[in-house]
């Protein structure tokens, strides 16, 4: 074999070797460090918008059974190298018996009691502190305009985030007292009247109590965001970004 053929053969070998190593590194990063997600709905407004592309951290929560989804991860209970989940954390998880990723905010921890009274969470008898910021007009999925109150909600000086309240939503605004089982978490969407979360059982399309091992990652950063008219297959829409949401830290 002449030198030219040997060189070509080595170049092809190097090319495929590079591709294989790149894939291995990508899988390792996705499984153990970071994973991107797309926000498909408005349930986490005002903090997260439909069209946001976010980066989530797996290092900050440990590794449950969905860490390498769709490949099963060898964890049945809890999380490998488990890290503490705090009230106020925004987490990605898969509800029990479901196959879709949800993103919600943790409001009650294992063993705690939580009740929603007049739309406000009360944890272990302590009601969240709320302060009205402003009133805005939102558009729902049917194109109807809704009046939304934006509130600053907090459980302590170190834990504050913004929520939307759009309507008196009966069963979601007034609940019985939930006792969170051991190894589970109670989560809610920040767009309180447009979120199927732990207030609703999995059987009825909600999240129910979230098992620790079903937690995938913790939301960290909005990488970039696209408007509703952005379509990947339509190049003339590729500039329809929300420039003010690039590299936005998730609170």
C-alpha positions as CSV (number, residue, x, y, z in Angstrom):
1,X,0.0,0.0,0.0
2,X,1.5,3.4,-1.0
3,X,1.9,6.3,1.4
4,X,-1.1,8.2,-0.1
5,X,-3.5,5.3,0.6
6,X,-2.1,4.8,4.1
7,X,-2.6,8.6,4.8
8,X,-6.2,8.5,3.5
9,X,-7.0,5.4,5.6
10,X,-5.5,7.1,8.7
11,X,-7.5,10.2,8.1
12,X,-10.8,8.3,7.9
13,X,-9.9,6.4,11.0
14,X,-9.1,9.6,12.8
15,X,-12.4,11.2,11.6
16,X,-14.5,8.3,13.0
17,X,-12.5,8.2,16.2
18,X,-13.1,11.9,16.8
19,X,-16.9,11.4,16.2
20,X,-17.0,8.4,18.6
21,X,-15.2,10.3,21.3
22,X,-17.4,13.4,20.8
23,X,-20.5,11.2,21.2
24,X,-19.1,9.6,24.4
25,X,-18.2,13.0,25.9
26,X,-21.7,14.3,25.0
27,X,-23.4,11.3,26.6
28,X,-21.3,11.7,29.8
29,X,-22.0,15.4,30.0
30,X,-25.8,14.9,29.5
31,X,-26.0,12.0,31.9
32,X,-23.8,13.4,34.8
33,X,-23.4,17.1,34.5
34,X,-25.9,19.3,32.4
35,X,-28.9,18.7,30.3
36,X,-30.8,21.1,28.1
37,X,-34.6,21.4,28.1
38,X,-37.2,23.3,26.1
39,X,-40.1,25.1,28.0
40,X,-43.3,24.0,26.1
41,X,-46.0,25.8,28.1
42,X,-46.7,28.9,30.3
43,X,-47.1,27.0,33.6
44,X,-43.9,28.6,35.0
45,X,-44.6,32.2,34.1
46,X,-43.4,34.8,34.8
47,X,-40.0,33.3,35.5
48,X,-39.9,30.9,32.6
49,X,-41.6,31.5,29.2
50,X,-42.8,29.2,26.5
51,X,-40.0,29.1,24.1
52,X,-37.2,29.3,26.7
53,X,-34.3,26.8,26.2
54,X,-32.8,26.1,29.6
55,X,-29.7,24.4,31.0
56,X,-30.3,22.2,34.0
57,X,-27.7,20.8,36.5
58,X,-27.6,17.1,37.5
59,X,-24.6,17.5,39.7
60,X,-26.7,19.7,42.1
61,X,-29.3,17.0,42.8
62,X,-27.7,13.6,42.3
63,X,-28.7,10.8,39.9
64,X,-32.2,9.2,40.0
65,X,-33.6,6.5,37.7
66,X,-34.2,9.0,34.8
67,X,-30.6,10.5,34.9
68,X,-29.8,8.8,31.5
69,X,-33.3,8.7,30.1
70,X,-34.4,7.0,27.8
71,X,-31.8,4.5,29.1
72,X,-32.7,3.2,32.6
73,X,-30.3,4.3,35.3
74,X,-29.6,1.6,38.0
75,X,-31.4,3.5,40.8
76,X,-34.7,2.3,42.4
77,X,-35.0,4.5,45.4
78,X,-33.7,8.0,46.1
79,X,-30.8,9.3,44.1
80,X,-27.1,8.3,43.8
81,X,-24.8,10.9,45.3
82,X,-28.0,12.6,46.5
83,X,-27.8,16.4,47.0
84,X,-30.3,18.3,49.2
85,X,-33.4,19.7,47.5
86,X,-34.4,23.1,49.0
87,X,-37.8,24.9,49.1
88,X,-37.9,27.2,46.1
89,X,-35.7,25.1,43.8
90,X,-37.0,24.8,40.3
91,X,-36.7,21.1,39.3
92,X,-37.2,18.9,36.2
93,X,-38.8,15.6,37.0
94,X,-40.9,12.8,35.5
95,X,-44.2,12.1,37.4
96,X,-44.8,8.5,38.5
97,X,-46.3,6.5,35.7
98,X,-45.7,9.2,33.1
99,X,-43.0,9.6,30.5
100,X,-43.0,13.4,30.1
101,X,-40.6,15.9,31.7
102,X,-42.3,18.4,34.0
103,X,-40.7,21.6,35.4
104,X,-42.1,23.1,38.7
105,X,-41.0,24.8,41.9
106,X,-40.5,22.8,45.1
107,X,-42.7,24.2,47.9
108,X,-42.9,21.5,50.5
109,X,-40.3,18.9,51.5
110,X,-40.6,15.3,52.7
111,X,-42.7,15.0,55.9
112,X,-44.1,18.6,55.7
113,X,-47.7,19.7,55.6
114,X,-48.9,22.1,52.9
115,X,-52.3,23.7,52.2
116,X,-53.3,26.2,49.6
117,X,-55.5,28.9,51.2
118,X,-56.9,31.7,49.0
119,X,-54.3,30.8,46.4
120,X,-51.4,31.1,48.9
121,X,-49.3,28.2,50.1
122,X,-49.2,27.5,53.8
123,X,-46.4,25.2,54.9
124,X,-46.4,23.7,58.4
125,X,-48.8,26.5,59.4
126,X,-46.7,29.3,58.0
127,X,-48.2,31.3,55.1
128,X,-45.9,32.6,52.4
129,X,-45.4,36.3,52.4
130,X,-46.9,38.0,49.3
131,X,-46.5,41.4,47.9
132,X,-48.4,42.6,44.8
133,X,-46.0,44.0,42.1
134,X,-48.3,44.9,39.2
135,X,-51.2,43.8,37.1
136,X,-50.7,42.7,33.5
137,X,-52.6,41.4,30.6
138,X,-51.8,37.8,29.4
139,X,-53.0,35.8,26.5
140,X,-54.1,32.2,27.2
141,X,-53.7,29.3,24.8
142,X,-57.1,30.0,23.3
143,X,-56.1,33.6,22.4
144,X,-58.2,35.1,25.2
145,X,-56.9,38.0,27.3
146,X,-56.6,37.5,31.0
147,X,-55.8,39.9,33.8
148,X,-52.9,38.6,35.8
149,X,-51.6,39.8,39.1
150,X,-47.9,39.5,39.5
151,X,-46.9,38.8,43.1
152,X,-43.6,38.6,44.9
153,X,-43.8,35.5,47.1
154,X,-41.3,34.4,49.8
155,X,-40.9,32.1,52.7
156,X,-37.8,33.9,54.0
157,X,-35.5,36.8,53.1
158,X,-33.3,34.4,51.1
159,X,-36.1,32.8,49.2
160,X,-38.2,35.1,46.9
161,X,-39.7,34.5,43.5
162,X,-42.5,35.9,41.3
163,X,-45.8,34.2,40.6
164,X,-48.9,35.0,38.5
165,X,-52.5,34.8,39.8
166,X,-55.0,35.1,37.1
167,X,-58.4,33.9,38.4
168,X,-60.2,32.4,41.4
169,X,-59.5,28.8,40.6
170,X,-61.7,27.0,43.2
171,X,-60.2,23.6,43.9
172,X,-56.6,24.7,43.1
173,X,-56.8,27.9,45.2
174,X,-58.5,26.2,48.2
175,X,-57.2,22.7,49.0
176,X,-57.2,20.4,52.0
177,X,-54.0,19.8,53.9
178,X,-51.5,17.6,52.1
179,X,-48.9,15.6,54.1
180,X,-45.8,15.0,51.9
181,X,-44.7,11.4,52.1
182,X,-41.1,10.5,53.0
183,X,-38.9,10.6,50.0
184,X,-41.3,12.8,48.1
185,X,-41.7,16.5,47.2
186,X,-44.7,18.9,46.7
187,X,-44.3,21.1,43.7
188,X,-46.3,23.9,42.0
189,X,-46.1,26.0,38.9
190,X,-45.5,29.8,39.3
191,X,-48.4,30.5,37.0
192,X,-50.7,29.2,39.7
193,X,-54.0,29.0,37.9
194,X,-52.5,27.4,34.8
195,X,-50.4,24.5,36.2
196,X,-51.1,20.8,36.7
197,X,-48.9,20.1,39.7
198,X,-48.9,18.4,43.1
199,X,-52.3,19.8,43.8
200,X,-53.6,17.4,41.2
201,X,-53.0,13.6,41.3
202,X,-51.2,11.8,38.5
203,X,-54.4,9.9,37.7
204,X,-56.1,13.3,36.9
205,X,-53.2,14.6,34.8
206,X,-51.2,16.4,37.5
207,X,-47.8,15.7,39.1
208,X,-48.9,14.3,42.4
209,X,-46.2,13.9,45.0
210,X,-42.8,13.7,43.3
211,X,-40.6,10.7,44.3
212,X,-37.0,11.6,45.0
213,X,-35.7,9.1,42.4
214,X,-37.9,10.8,39.7
215,X,-36.1,14.1,39.9
216,X,-33.9,14.6,36.8
217,X,-32.1,17.9,37.4
218,X,-32.3,21.4,38.8
219,X,-33.0,24.4,36.5
220,X,-30.0,26.8,36.4
221,X,-30.0,29.1,33.4
222,X,-32.1,30.3,30.4
223,X,-29.6,29.8,27.6
224,X,-31.8,31.6,25.0
225,X,-35.5,32.1,24.1
226,X,-37.5,32.1,20.9
227,X,-40.8,33.8,20.2
228,X,-43.9,31.8,19.3
229,X,-43.5,32.4,15.6
230,X,-40.0,30.8,15.5
231,X,-40.0,27.7,13.3
232,X,-36.8,25.7,12.7
233,X,-37.8,24.8,9.2
234,X,-38.6,28.4,8.2
235,X,-35.2,30.3,8.0
236,X,-37.0,33.7,7.8
237,X,-38.1,33.2,11.5
238,X,-34.6,32.4,12.8
239,X,-34.0,35.9,14.1
240,X,-37.1,35.8,16.3
241,X,-35.3,35.6,19.6
242,X,-36.1,37.3,22.9
243,X,-32.7,38.9,23.3
244,X,-33.3,40.1,26.8
245,X,-33.6,36.4,28.0
246,X,-30.1,35.2,26.9
247,X,-28.1,33.7,29.8
248,X,-30.8,34.6,32.4
249,X,-30.3,33.0,35.8
250,X,-33.3,31.1,37.0
251,X,-34.5,32.1,40.5
